[in-house]
């Protein structure tokens, strides 16, 4: 409902004395302390939540260590399967193979240092011979793997082009794995543009 305009205005003033001003300052301080307390309580709740999460994770690692690995395996396998369906040529599967080859390379290098070094406490000629046989098998598996990747993503490969390899998938497969990448080993015949 519309209101009628006023024809005059009155001004009223409230004057506070020292006592009233002290009460107002106490109220303002109380409101400030209340907002600080709410912030601290909220932080405490967050810290307690994080602490409960960490405690639960530690308890689960202690009581059921396989559950975490099972969940990670399920999630990563599902993501890998979805990526392999979407991406051409299964690059995620090839990345897993490259990682396994890199892990095998590290194991063989460690075994060679332990069993094939004369100054090593565990030097053993028979074990050294086995390590070199395993290295030969590893080298052949690596060459076969590199040829499969070249056939898919290399120069003139199925998903490469006539002049250049497909760097996106090449980096996805070999990225950060050192001399698993044929361009980072010592063989000059493996260099591709």
Residue, then its C-alpha position, 0 to 999 in steps of 0.5 A: x500500500x502506498x505511503x503518504x509523503x511526510x511534510x516535516x522531519x524530526x531529528x533525534x540524537x542519542x548521546x552515550x555516556x562513559x558507562x554506555x560506551x564501555x558496554x558498547x566496546x565490550x559488545x564489539x570485543x565479544x563479537x570479535x572474540x566470537x568470530x575468532x572462536x568460530x574460525x578456530x573451531x572451524x579450523x579445529x574441525x578441519x584438522x580433526x577431519x584430516x586427522x581422522x582420515x589419516x588415522x583411518x588410512x593408517x589403520x587400514x594399511x595396518x589391518x588390510x594392506x591389500x585393500x588399498x592395492x586392490x582399489x588402486x588396481x581396479x581404478x587404474x585398470x578401469x581407467x587404462x581400459x577406458x583410455x585404451x578404447x578411446x586412444x588409438x593403438x593402446x598407448x597406455x598398455x604400451x606405457x605399462x610395458x615400457x615401465x616394466x622394461x625400465x624396472x627390469x633394466x634397473x634390476x639387471x643393473x643392480x644385479x650386475x653391480x652386486x654379482x659381477x664386480x670383483x670388489x663386491x662381497x657377493x661376487x659370483x661368476x655363475x650368477x654374473x653369467x646368469x645376469x648377462x644371459x638375462x641382459x641379452x634376453x632383456x635387450x632382445x625384448x627391448x628391441x622388439x618392443x621399440x619396433x612395435x612402438x615404431x610400427x604404430x607411432x614412428x615415422x611412417x607408422x600407423x598413427x605417425x606420418x611420413x615425415x615425423x613420429x607422433x610425439x604425443x603418444x611417443x612421449x606418453x609411452x617413453x616419457x621419463x623412462x630413460x634409455x627405454x626410448x630408442x632416441x636416448x640410447x647409444x645406438x645412432x641408428x635409432x634416432x628418428x626426427 
